[in-house]
Amino acid sequence: MPIPGVEQPAYREISERLRLRRYDGTADFAFAWYQDPELVYLVDGVKKPYDRATLYGMYNYLDQHGELYFIEVRAGETFVPIGDVPFSREDLPLVIGVPEYRGRGIGRQVILSLMDRGRQLGFDRLGVREIYDFNTASIRCFTSCGFAPVEQTDRGWRYEAKL
């Protein structure tokens, strides 16, 4: 169980048009996201696209160390994945993989929803292991949700929010 003693829900409804869906071992649709060198640079600090082994290795690791969700938006009668977010007390990185959904407040809604989940689980804080100084969109998003820098890293800052 990724968070000891806690069952991860299959879905976390955020709004009528936005939800989180639990990772189920399938992620081929996300491969295209991690082919974008600019996105990979914001995530990993390098511009080397992922191969499938790297993608699934990342997802399997994250799934074993917390709750892993795909961010989905309603498109007509169905939901389509547009990003991913792992949830744990120590790290909450968020990726909007489909460019046309960036800058629309989706990340902020997801973070606020997961902060509520953290409160429900009795967490007193949530952290983000590192946001690079050049990732200004992530810095704005997380600070707008109450996260603050708490420790400098080699290329940015570790952030934390009190719950």
C-alpha positions in Angstrom: 0.0 0.0 0.0 1.7 3.3 -1.1 0.6 5.2 2.0 0.5 2.7 4.9 -3.0 2.0 6.1 -4.6 4.3 3.5 -6.7 3.1 0.5 -6.2 5.2 -2.5 -9.5 6.1 -4.2 -10.0 5.2 -7.8 -11.2 8.7 -8.5 -11.0 12.1 -6.8 -13.6 14.4 -8.1 -12.5 18.0 -8.2 -15.3 19.5 -10.2 -17.8 18.5 -12.9 -15.1 18.9 -15.5 -11.9 17.9 -13.6 -10.9 14.8 -11.7 -8.0 12.6 -10.6 -7.9 9.0 -11.7 -5.7 6.4 -9.9 -2.8 5.0 -11.9 -3.6 1.5 -13.0 -0.4 0.5 -14.7 -1.4 1.9 -18.1 0.3 5.1 -19.3 1.0 4.9 -23.0 -1.0 8.0 -23.7 1.4 9.9 -21.4 4.5 9.0 -23.5 3.9 12.0 -25.9 4.0 14.4 -22.9 7.5 13.3 -22.0 8.8 13.6 -25.6 8.6 17.4 -25.2 12.1 18.5 -24.3 10.8 21.8 -22.7 8.4 19.8 -20.4 11.2 17.4 -19.4 13.5 20.3 -18.7 10.9 21.8 -16.2 10.5 18.3 -14.6 14.1 17.0 -14.6 16.3 19.9 -15.5 17.5 18.2 -18.7 16.1 18.2 -22.2 16.3 14.5 -22.8 13.0 12.9 -23.8 11.9 9.8 -22.0 11.8 6.4 -23.5 9.0 4.0 -22.5 11.2 2.2 -19.9 12.0 5.6 -18.2 8.3 6.6 -18.3 7.0 3.4 -16.7 10.0 3.2 -14.3 9.0 6.7 -13.1 5.3 5.9 -12.8 6.0 2.6 -11.0 8.3 4.2 -8.5 5.9 7.1 -7.8 3.0 4.6 -7.4 5.1 2.7 -4.8 6.0 5.8 -2.8 2.6 7.5 -2.5 -0.6 7.9 -4.5 -0.2 8.4 -8.2 -3.0 10.1 -10.3 -3.7 11.2 -13.8 -5.3 14.6 -14.1 -8.4 14.2 -16.4 -10.7 16.8 -17.9 -14.2 16.2 -19.3 -14.3 16.2 -23.1 -18.0 15.6 -24.0 -19.2 12.5 -22.3 -15.8 11.1 -21.4 -12.7 12.2 -19.4 -9.3 12.5 -21.1 -5.9 12.5 -19.3 -3.9 15.7 -19.6 -1.3 15.4 -16.8 -0.1 13.5 -13.8 0.4 14.2 -10.1 1.9 12.0 -7.4 0.7 12.6 -3.9 2.8 12.1 -0.7 3.6 14.1 2.3 7.1 14.8 1.0 6.6 15.5 -2.7 3.8 16.7 -4.8 5.2 17.4 -8.3 2.5 18.2 -10.9 2.7 18.0 -14.7 0.2 19.3 -17.2 1.4 17.3 -20.2 -1.1 18.7 -22.8 0.1 22.3 -23.6 -3.3 23.8 -24.3 -4.4 23.0 -20.7 -1.4 24.9 -19.1 -2.1 28.3 -17.5 -5.8 27.7 -17.0 -5.8 27.1 -13.2 -6.0 23.4 -13.4 -2.8 22.8 -11.5 -4.0 25.1 -8.7 -7.3 23.2 -8.4 -5.4 19.9 -8.3 -3.0 21.1 -5.6 -5.9 22.6 -3.4 -7.8 19.3 -3.7 -4.7 17.3 -2.7 -4.1 19.7 0.2 -7.6 18.8 1.4 -6.8 15.1 1.0 -3.7 15.7 3.2 -5.8 17.3 5.8 -8.3 14.4 5.7 -5.4 12.0 6.2 -4.1 14.0 9.2 -1.0 15.4 7.6 0.2 18.6 9.1 2.1 19.7 6.0 2.9 18.9 2.4 6.2 19.4 0.6 7.6 19.7 -2.9 11.1 18.2 -3.1 12.3 20.8 -5.6 11.1 23.5 -8.0 13.8 24.8 -10.2 14.3 28.6 -10.2 13.5 28.8 -13.9 10.1 27.0 -13.5 8.3 30.2 -12.8 4.8 28.8 -13.6 5.2 26.1 -11.0 6.5 28.6 -8.5 3.5 30.9 -9.0 1.1 27.9 -8.9 2.4 26.5 -5.6 2.9 29.8 -3.8 -0.7 30.8 -4.7 -1.8 27.7 -2.8 0.2 28.6 0.3 3.5 26.8 -0.4 6.7 28.7 0.6 10.3 28.0 0.0 12.0 26.4 3.0 15.4 25.1 1.8 17.6 26.1 -1.1 18.7 23.3 -3.5 21.3 23.2 -6.1 18.9 24.6 -8.8 15.9 25.9 -6.9 14.1 25.5 -3.7 12.2 22.9 -1.6 8.7 24.1 -0.9 6.3 23.4 2.0 2.8 24.2 3.0 1.3 23.9 6.5 -2.0 22.3 6.5 
